[in-house]
Amino acid sequence: MRTALTIAGSDCSGGAGIQADIKTMTANGVYAMSAITALTAQNTTGVYGVLESTDAFLANQLDCIFSDIFPDAVKTGMVSSCALIEVIAEKLRRYGAKNIVVDPVMVATSGSRLIAQEAVETLKARLLPLADVVTPNIPEAQVLCGMEIDCASQMEAAACAIGEKFGCAVLVKGGHHVQDADDLLWQDGRLTWFRGSRIDNPNTHGTGCTLSSAIAANLAKGYDLNHAVLRAKAYISGALASMLDLGAGSGPMDHLFDLHGDFVS
């Protein structure tokens, strides 16, 4: 069975962070592992407390994973301090990690800030150059490229700027546009649009975590980046469209995937 590792913060409400990552990776047919960067007290309305891992303990977690069950893909999410980013970058280089998906989490869906300002520069300098693909939403892409993004042409310019600066593929997520959910992939100088309709669902807590984890899972299974993004987008669109009732007792994507994580319809 293929394996994937999420390096991210814990969300006690289960909608985002490592909990969302593990659920997504499992639903997409890979064995999920986690290294926790922080405990958070949060739910769909906000983040009410953060308790960071020490850099030494995060390093210990990563050593245990890479020395025993080597991941076929790695996804990073919430990493709030310079020291933790440095640890992650050092371990990814040391172990030769592959299929690295960096979700540059800066602000939660609820609006709560999740990274120290000084850590943004460390993220840019140390982690992004190691990524195979980085998956910013529009506000995060604006931070990474230093330009405003208000339309499709500006998304294209931003994706090109980020990709050329950091030497990685870039998926700019369009969900912060009012009328659509079109995502844009820049890879090796080529731009590819992944079209999507905005789904009227208020339960969007953790959608960024879910998309990046689904991409990592599909890269772990051997899909190229274009197909990994396509499958991940179909997964999250199906989850949102199903209007999950948490009391119903069944997953939103049960009808789309078999036990091996492959599409059945």
Secondary structure, DSSP 8 states (H G I E B T S, - for coil): --EEEEEEEEETTSSSHHHHHHHHHHHTTSEEEEEEEEEEEEETTEEEEEEE--HHHHHHHHHHHHTTS--SEEEE----SHHHHHHHHHHHHHHT--SEEE----B-TTS-B-S-HHHHHHIIIIIGGG-SEE--BHHHHHHHH-S---SHHHHHHHHHHHHHHHTSEEEEB-TTSSSB--EEEEETTEEEEE--B----S--TTHHHHHHHHHHHHHHTT--HHHHHHHHHHHHHHHHHTT--TTS-S-TTTTTB-TTS-B--
